[in-house]
């Protein structure tokens, strides 16, 4: 099956400590729901707050995320789905859409 990176965005600074308990519980249930919908999570990770990021641009190293935005990358998972429409069907149900959003991107070669 094709694989898709599902990028999870949260309001800046994307601190995991700021995620409401009900959203965390919904994320846990969401993992089970993906299987029920015929998808598979291959890998997943939450990221620390963007205040912990360090960026490298050429030879310059700076504290903070690569770009200053009102929403930051807070985590991701790799999803196996039948096709793009299937991946989008699954992504629409992601609790990260409650306060931020998700981006679905095909993984090259998959």
N, C-alpha and C positions, 0 to 999 in steps of 0.2 A: 504494500500500500504506500502511496505517496506520504511524505512527511512535511509538516508545516511547523514553523516556529510561531508560537503564539506569545507575543510580547505584552506584558501586563503593565499598565501605567496607573500611577496614583498621583494625587495632588502632592506638590513639592512640600517637604523634602522626601516624601516616600518612606517615612520612618515606620518600620513594622509595628512599633509600639503604639502608633496612632490608628491602627486598623481596628474598627469596632469588633467586639467579640462575635456578634451575629454574622459579620462578614467572614470572619475566620471559620466559623462553623459551616457557613455556606460553601466556602472553598473546599472543605473536607468532603462534604456531600457531593460537590460538583465532580470530584474525581470519580466517584462511583457512577454518577450520571453519564459521564463520558463513555464508560464501558457499556452501559445500557443502550447508548445511542450507536454503538458499533465502532467507536474510536478507541485508541489506545494511547496512553501517555507513555512515551519512551524515556523521557527525563524531565525533571522539573527542579527549579530552584527559586527561592526568594532572595532578593538582594537587600543589603543593609541600606540605610538612608543615604541620600545623595550627598549629605554633608560629609560622608566618609569617603567620597570619591576623590580620585587624583587623576588628572588628565595630562596626556602627553601630546603636544602639538609640535611636530618637528623636534627640536632640541629643547623646547621649553616645557617644564613640568610645573603645573599649577594645582592648587587645592581646589576641589569642587568638580562638578560634572562637566562634561565636554561642552554642553550648551546650557544656558540658563533658560528655563522654561517654567510654565506654571504646572506642568505635569512631568513626572520623571519615570524612567524605566524602573519598576519595582520588582520584577521577576519575569520568569518565562517558563514555558514548557514546550517540549517537542511532541507534537501530536501526529499520530498516524490516522489518516482518514481516507475514505474512498476517493474523494476528489475535493476540489476547492469549495464547491457548494456544501458538501458535508462538513468540511472544516469550519466554514462560516456558521453553519447551523449550530455546531457545538460551541463555537466562540461567542455567539450571541447570548448564551446562557451563563457565561462566566461572571461571577460576582465582582470582578474587577471593573465591570461596566457601571457599577452602582455609583462610584465616586470618581472614576477615571475613565479608562477605556482599554481596549485591546487592539492589537495589530496582528493580522495573520499574514504570514509571508512564506511562500514555498521555499523549501530547502533545495538548493541546486543539486542536481544529480539524483534526486529522489522521485 
